[in-house]
Amino acid sequence: MTVIRENEIIRPKYSVVIPVLNESASIRELYRQLSEVMTGRYDPVEFIFVDDHSTDASPEILAELAEIDHRVVFLRLKRNYGQTVALAAGFDHAAGDVIVSMDGDLQHDPAEVPVLIDALLSSDADIVSGWRQKRVDNLFFRRIPSRVANWLMAKLSGVNIHDFGTTFKAYRRETIKDVRLYGELHRFIPALASLNGAKVIEVPIRNVPRPEGKSHYGISRTFRVFFDLITIRFMLRYMLRPLHFFGPAGVISFAGGAAILTVLFVQKVFSHVQLFVQHGPLLIFGVLLCLFGLQFLAVGLVGELMMRNYFEAHQKPIYRLERQPKASHFTGIPQ
């Protein structure tokens, strides 16, 4: 969003992205506190509320806020896509150099937004993530599963932070714009950004009880996180070289099947063994191992071709520069 004042276009320097789902009880208070915190100290700023197709009065309240305050951007999704897609929509429409994301239920204290922004601007970090050191959630259904999940995420992703689950983060514009989100990968943004060399730090934040309404998350989310972990692990290690993942499995499978078939062939030739009578299951197992091995290798090769076509078709480099070189004065090729 850009603000037009007397024929002058002013682009926001700060963007706050808030996904919303049935948060009519907290939206006005959240807007009030955010406005108090950001006005004056962090101008120009925009507040991007993304309504994930709420069924309560949230859309009406947000439309009203957008009418009375030009800094409020109201986006409403056509159906309920989930928090990841809502965040992606907000990031796509954010115009600020610094982009902050937070929940819309007041469990993230707006007074701590400056903590994230100042930590980002005073360091060379690309992402500042909030860390809920003292959780107020249920011990057995939220805190313990969350601690286990965060430990696994840190080990598998190689990003050493304590709290992947919180949405409360600050990003540099060029970092978050380079991350494509889908599914339920919003909690893995630091890991996805690390693919391009992003530096991630974390700062402690308060975790306050939800003032109104009911949480949208339950124990079932833990199982979805586990499958997302497998996806992230594959993307971090093998996205640019899928044959390195499928290749070893294919070679081992094919070699095992070939060894079995070789032994059976020798027995058939020199010992006149009736293979289908005496070693029928083993023969079938050997053939299946060879077929599985060939399939693994084929999948790996297809993956390699797809990645090659992707980068060539989109003309995207497979690297990111930390610092751009100064423009050269040469206009021709040195002789």
C-alpha positions in Angstrom: 0.0 0.0 0.0 1.2 3.5 -0.7 -0.1 6.7 0.9 -0.8 9.6 -1.4 -0.5 13.1 0.1 -0.6 16.2 -2.0 0.5 14.4 -5.2 3.4 12.8 -3.2 3.5 9.1 -3.0 4.8 7.9 0.3 5.7 4.2 0.6 5.4 2.7 4.1 8.7 1.9 5.8 7.1 -0.5 8.2 4.4 -3.1 7.6 2.6 -5.1 10.3 0.9 -8.3 8.9 -1.9 -9.8 11.0 -3.8 -12.9 9.9 -7.3 -13.0 11.4 -9.9 -15.7 11.8 -13.0 -15.0 13.9 -11.2 -12.4 16.1 -14.0 -9.9 16.4 -13.5 -9.7 20.2 -9.9 -8.5 19.9 -9.5 -6.6 16.6 -10.4 -3.2 17.9 -8.2 -3.4 20.9 -5.3 -4.8 18.9 -5.6 -2.0 16.4 -5.7 0.6 19.2 -2.6 -0.7 20.8 -0.7 -1.1 17.6 -1.6 2.5 16.6 -0.4 3.8 19.9 2.9 1.9 19.6 3.7 2.7 16.0 2.4 6.2 15.5 5.1 8.8 15.6 8.0 6.5 16.2 7.6 4.2 13.3 6.1 6.3 10.5 5.1 5.8 7.8 3.5 2.4 8.7 0.7 0.2 7.4 -1.4 -2.4 9.2 -2.3 -5.3 6.9 -5.2 -7.4 8.3 -5.8 -10.6 6.3 -9.2 -12.1 7.1 -9.1 -15.9 6.5 -12.8 -15.9 5.6 -14.1 -15.3 9.2 -17.7 -16.2 10.0 -18.1 -13.6 12.8 -18.1 -9.8 12.6 -14.4 -9.6 11.9 -14.8 -8.5 8.2 -17.2 -5.7 9.1 -14.9 -4.4 11.8 -11.9 -4.5 9.6 -13.7 -2.7 6.8 -14.7 0.0 9.3 -11.1 0.4 10.4 -9.9 0.7 6.8 -12.4 3.5 6.2 -11.3 5.6 9.2 -7.6 5.0 8.9 -5.7 5.0 5.6 -2.9 3.0 7.2 -5.2 -0.1 7.6 -5.2 -2.5 4.6 -8.0 -5.0 4.7 -7.6 -8.2 2.7 -10.3 -11.0 2.8 -9.6 -14.4 1.4 -12.4 -16.1 -0.6 -12.3 -19.1 1.6 -10.6 -20.4 4.7 -7.1 -21.3 3.5 -5.2 -21.4 6.8 -2.7 -19.3 8.5 0.2 -19.9 6.1 -1.7 -18.7 3.1 -3.1 -15.7 5.0 0.5 -14.7 6.0 1.6 -15.2 2.4 -1.1 -12.8 1.1 -0.1 -10.3 3.7 3.6 -10.5 2.8 2.7 -10.2 -0.9 0.9 -6.9 -0.3 3.3 -5.5 2.3 5.3 -2.5 1.0 7.5 -1.8 4.0 11.2 -2.3 4.3 10.7 -4.0 7.6 7.8 -6.4 7.9 6.4 -7.7 11.2 4.0 -10.6 11.5 1.9 -11.3 14.6 -1.3 -13.0 15.6 -4.7 -11.2 15.9 -5.8 -12.6 19.3 -3.6 -10.3 21.5 -1.4 -13.2 22.7 1.3 -11.2 21.1 1.8 -7.9 22.9 1.9 -5.0 20.5 4.2 -3.1 22.9 6.9 -5.6 22.0 6.8 -4.8 18.2 9.6 -2.2 18.8 11.7 -4.9 20.4 11.7 -6.9 17.2 12.2 -3.9 14.9 15.0 -2.5 16.9 16.8 -5.9 17.2 16.5 -6.2 13.4 17.7 -2.7 12.6 20.6 -2.8 15.1 22.0 -6.1 13.8 22.9 -7.7 10.5 20.1 -10.3 10.9 17.6 -10.9 8.2 14.9 -12.3 10.6 14.3 -11.6 14.3 12.1 -14.3 15.8 10.2 -14.0 19.1 11.0 -16.6 21.8 8.3 -17.4 24.3 10.6 -18.3 27.2 7.8 -18.7 29.7 4.8 -20.4 28.1 1.3 -20.0 29.6 -0.2 -22.8 27.6 -1.4 -26.2 28.9 1.7 -28.2 30.1 0.8 -31.6 28.6 -1.2 -30.6 25.5 0.8 -27.6 24.3 4.1 -26.9 26.1 5.6 -30.4 26.1 4.7 -31.2 22.4 5.9 -27.7 21.4 9.2 -28.2 23.1 9.7 -31.6 21.4 8.7 -30.2 18.0 11.0 -27.1 18.4 13.9 -29.4 19.3 13.3 -31.6 16.3 13.0 -28.5 14.0 16.2 -27.0 15.2 18.1 -30.3 14.7 16.7 -31.1 11.3 16.8 -27.6 9.9 20.1 -26.5 11.3 18.5 -23.2 12.4 19.4 -22.8 16.1 16.3 -21.1 17.6 14.1 -22.2 20.4 10.6 -21.2 19.2 9.6 -22.0 15.6 5.9 -21.9 16.3 5.3 -18.3 17.1 4.2 -16.0 14.3 5.7 -13.0 16.1 8.7 -12.1 13.9 10.3 -9.2 12.0 11.8 -9.6 8.5 13.8 -7.5 6.1 11.7 -7.0 3.0 14.0 -8.7 0.6 14.2 -11.8 2.8 10.6 -12.5 3.3 9.7 -11.6 -0.3 12.0 -14.4 -1.4 10.2 -17.1 0.6 7.3 -18.8 -1.1 4.8 -20.2 1.4 2.2 -23.0 1.0 0.6 -25.7 3.0 1.4 -25.1 6.7 5.0 -24.0 6.3 4.7 -20.6 8.1 6.4 -22.0 11.2 9.4 -23.0 9.1 10.0 -19.6 7.5 13.4 -19.2 9.3 14.5 -22.6 7.9 13.1 -21.8 4.4 14.9 -18.4 4.4 18.1 -20.1 5.5 18.1 -21.8 2.1 19.2 -18.4 0.7 21.6 -17.7 3.5 19.4 -15.6 5.8 20.7 -14.9 9.3 18.2 -15.6 12.1 18.3 -14.3 15.6 15.7 -14.4 18.4 14.7 -12.2 21.2 12.6 -13.1 24.3 8.9 -12.0 24.2 6.0 -12.3 26.7 3.5 -15.0 26.2 0.2 -13.6 27.6 -3.0 -15.6 27.9 -5.6 -15.2 25.2 -8.0 -12.5 26.4 -11.0 -13.6 24.4 -12.3 -16.4 22.3 -10.9 -19.9 21.8 -7.6 -21.1 20.4 -7.6 -22.4 16.9 -4.9 -24.9 17.6 -5.0 -28.3 19.3 -3.0 -31.4 19.8 -3.7 -32.6 16.3 -1.4 -29.9 15.0 1.6 -31.8 16.4 1.1 -34.6 13.9 0.9 -32.2 11.0 4.1 -30.6 12.1 5.8 -34.0 12.0 5.0 -34.4 8.3 6.1 -30.8 7.6 9.4 -31.6 9.3 10.0 -34.3 6.7 9.2 -31.9 3.9 11.6 -29.2 5.3 14.4 -31.7 5.8 14.2 -32.8 2.2 14.0 -29.2 0.9 17.0 -28.1 2.9 19.2 -30.9 2.0 18.1 -32.2 -1.4 15.9 -29.7 -3.2 18.7 -28.7 -5.6 20.0 -32.3 -5.9 17.1 -34.8 -5.6 19.2 -37.6 -7.2 21.4 -37.5 -4.1 18.4 -38.6 -2.1 16.8 -41.1 -4.4 20.1 -42.3 -5.9 21.6 -44.2 -3.0 18.3 -46.0 -2.2 18.0 -46.9 -5.9 21.5 -48.2 -6.2 21.2 -50.3 -3.0 17.9 -51.7 -4.0 19.0 -52.6 -7.5 22.3 -54.0 -6.3 20.5 -56.2 -3.7 18.0 -57.5 -6.3 20.8 -58.1 -8.9 22.8 -60.0 -6.3 19.8 -62.3 -5.5 19.1 -62.9 -9.2 22.8 -63.6 -9.9 22.9 -66.3 -7.1 19.7 -67.9 -8.3 21.0 -67.8 -11.9 24.2 -69.6 -10.9 22.2 -72.2 -9.0 19.9 -72.7 -11.9 22.8 -73.2 -14.4 25.2 -75.3 -12.3 22.9 -77.1 -9.9 19.8 -77.4 -12.0 17.6 -76.0 -9.3 13.9 -75.5 -10.0 13.7 -71.8 -9.2 9.9 -71.4 -9.2 9.5 -74.5 -7.1 12.3 -74.0 -4.5 13.0 -70.3 -4.6 9.9 -68.7 -6.0 9.4 -66.0 -3.3 13.1 -65.1 -3.4 13.1 -64.8 -7.1 10.1 -62.5 -7.0 11.7 -60.5 -4.2 14.9 -60.0 -6.3 12.9 -58.9 -9.3 11.0 -56.4 -7.2 14.2 -55.0 -5.7 15.6 -54.4 -9.2 12.4 -52.6 -10.3 12.2 -50.5 -7.1 15.9 -49.5 -7.7 15.2 -48.4 -11.2 12.2 -46.5 -10.1 14.2 -44.6 -7.4 16.8 -43.7 -9.9 14.2 -42.6 -12.4 12.5 -40.4 -9.8 15.8 -38.8 -8.9 16.7 -38.1 -12.6 13.2 -36.6 -13.2 13.7 -34.4 -10.1 17.0 -33.2 -11.4 15.5 -32.3 -14.8 12.6 -30.5 -13.1 14.9 -28.4 -11.0 17.1 -27.6 -14.1 14.0 -26.6 -16.1 12.7 -24.5 -13.2 15.8 -22.3 -12.9 16.3 -22.0 -16.6 12.7 -21.2 -17.4 12.4 -18.5 -14.6 16.0 -17.2 -15.2 16.6 -17.4 -11.5 20.1 -17.7 -10.0 20.7 -20.6 -7.6 22.5 -18.2 -5.3 21.9 -15.0 -3.3 24.5 -12.3 -2.9 25.1 -10.9 0.6 26.5 -7.7 -0.8 26.1 -6.3 -4.3 29.3 -5.1 -6.0 29.6 -1.5 -7.0 28.8 -0.6 -10.6 31.8 -1.1 -12.9 33.1 1.8 -15.0 34.0 -0.6 -17.8 31.7 -0.4 -20.8 33.4 -3.0 -22.8 35.3 -6.3 -22.5 39.0 -5.9 -21.5 41.3 -6.8 -24.3 
